[in-house]
Amino acid sequence: MLQMVASGRSVAALPKWLVAEYQRQMGIVPVRLGRHGISKQIFLGLRVTDTEIDYVAAFVKLARSKPQRGSSRA
């Protein structure tokens, strides 16, 4: 998807942190959609048996956290 955007053949609605990570190497730039951007939600589903796996627990914790104002995680 990023390669299609970089080649001028596509546009994509992506998190700002993802665009920032590839901006220099792929020549892409973030563009806000609307005056205030767009809001988003993430819904997670997982097996009860997987909740104690470290990387799963870390991902759930990250997904539940609210981004800091001015953070690149937006």
Secondary structure by P-SEA (a helix, b strand, c coil): caaaaaaccccccccaaaaaacccccbbbbbbcccccccbbbbbbbbccccccaaaaaaaaaaacccccccccc
